[in-house]
């Protein structure tokens, strides 16, 4: 135990690791490796700005834990294995057809595109081929490793390419780069035109300050006379047109006190990507003829995928889902006249422009102005009222995700699967507390004055709407009759469930005595609603229907979105109780 701690504190050099026997990785070691790296956020979270020295120290700690299973573990072999796993993971994210077994376990990198990019491209194509031949378990891993990553999707910064190159060649020593050109020869032979990123290599970075590296016993006295810290500059020229060379033009000179950080690598990566964007010919949006039909189809396609615009959707931050949806929308728009030049970048840029324009029009509409934009009505699903009304809880139960639409079906049988589990919480709370808070209608003969629509003509202002419906002229005579001692039950509100069942049962007996009638939805049960011809007088259901109609028309005149939400909630409540009635009969 003490020996293992001493080795963990001291560490070994990358040149020494190249001459050692490599460990054998199994499922247990791979699972422990992923779990240990996940617990050490400085190794993969770009916000920590971890230095290379700190990263190697953390990998040394992981190697000490894994050495309980295999004593041949060291920090360099763990780093090599993790670089290879990051290459496979990035390919699994970029290519949906590639099903890699550790894709789900390494999904903690999905928080930011910059997470883990320091390991990508650390293995040159030749080194990646050797590592794949050693670690691959399936033929798909071998095939996918031969295809380079798309730099547009996620661009690595190859932070450990120099160390990985030395780890694969035990004859390379970083002592005198001016007199010993082996590093340059190995790099050129391994990567061809690709050159590794340039970092200041501190010869004592991976060892304790008490020990120095001795190539052999004869040169030990010479090296003892040299200073402890030596400044080393490594340069490598590469083809300017090569996109994968991220840091070949960097000229870094540093000692142990000036260690390159991950933030510096990320800034260099972003700067290089900006240069590549400027050099490459871009397809401008002027090549796309954004006709009215194309824009309408674009808006409708985005509307069908809430993961692209709804902040509460479970797949809102999923890069894979976003890429899949954008690709499908792009293919749909390309077949339309004038849309052959549309790609994913142009599509997303157009969508952002539409969102910005809609937000401007929405601000004007809230101030009382009338929007004259032709796409304003189509993009009303982005309003805060609609966004807050959307629920995606059923995605966790494997049910089809809800779609924001203006169409509400009336057939119960065709919507049972869609409505189950999708009742808003506000409606549930209102139904549960409705029995204890039922208002009573005051026995007054006077008709209150209806609120004037001109007084509440301002748009997008939520007003208090009356829920009382005045009686018809032919029913005034009935209302003048003396009232019983007990106050009547409210006729303009939703009654309790047991009262509804009692009323339906009484009318069902009347229907059975007269003649059978089919149900409104074609059900085989007999508890159907009486036909219009059997209604001898207007009851509370008729008044309730008129109350709902009047309320809906008032809301539609003021705010169409509120009317849509009212219609949806009413249908949800109706479907819920119809389903419960079917369950009771069964």
Buried (B, 14 or more C-beta within 10 A) or exposed (E): EEEBEEBBEEBBBBBBBBEBEBBEBEEEBBEBBBEBBBEBBBBBBBEBBBBBBBBBBBBBBBBBBBBEBBEBBBBBBBBBBBBBBBBBBBBBBBBEEBEBEBBEBBBBBEEBEBBBBBBBBBBBBBBBBBBBEEBBEEEBBEEBBEEEBEBBBBBBBBBBBBBBBBBBBBEBBBBEBEEEEBBBEBBBEBBBEBBBBBBBBBBBBBBEEEEBBEEEEEEEEEEEEEEEBBEBEBEBEBEEEEBBBBBBBBEBEBEBEEBBBBBBBBEBBEEBBEEBEEEEEEEEBEEBEBEEEBBEBBBEBBBBBBBBBBEEBBBBEBBBBBBBBBBEBBEBBEEBEBBEBBBBBBBBEBBEEBBEBBEEBBEBBEEEEEBEBEBBEBBBBBBEBBBEBBBBEBBEEEBEBBEBEEEEEEEBEEBEEBBBEBBBEEBEEBBEEBEEEBEEEEEEEEEEEEEEEEEBEEBBEEEEBBBBBBBEEEEEEEEEEEEEEEEEEBBBBBBBBEEBBEBBEEBBEEBEEEEEBEEEBEBEEEBBBBEEEEEEEBEBBBBBEBBBEBBBEBBBEBBEBBBBBBBBBBBBBEBBBBBEBBEEEE
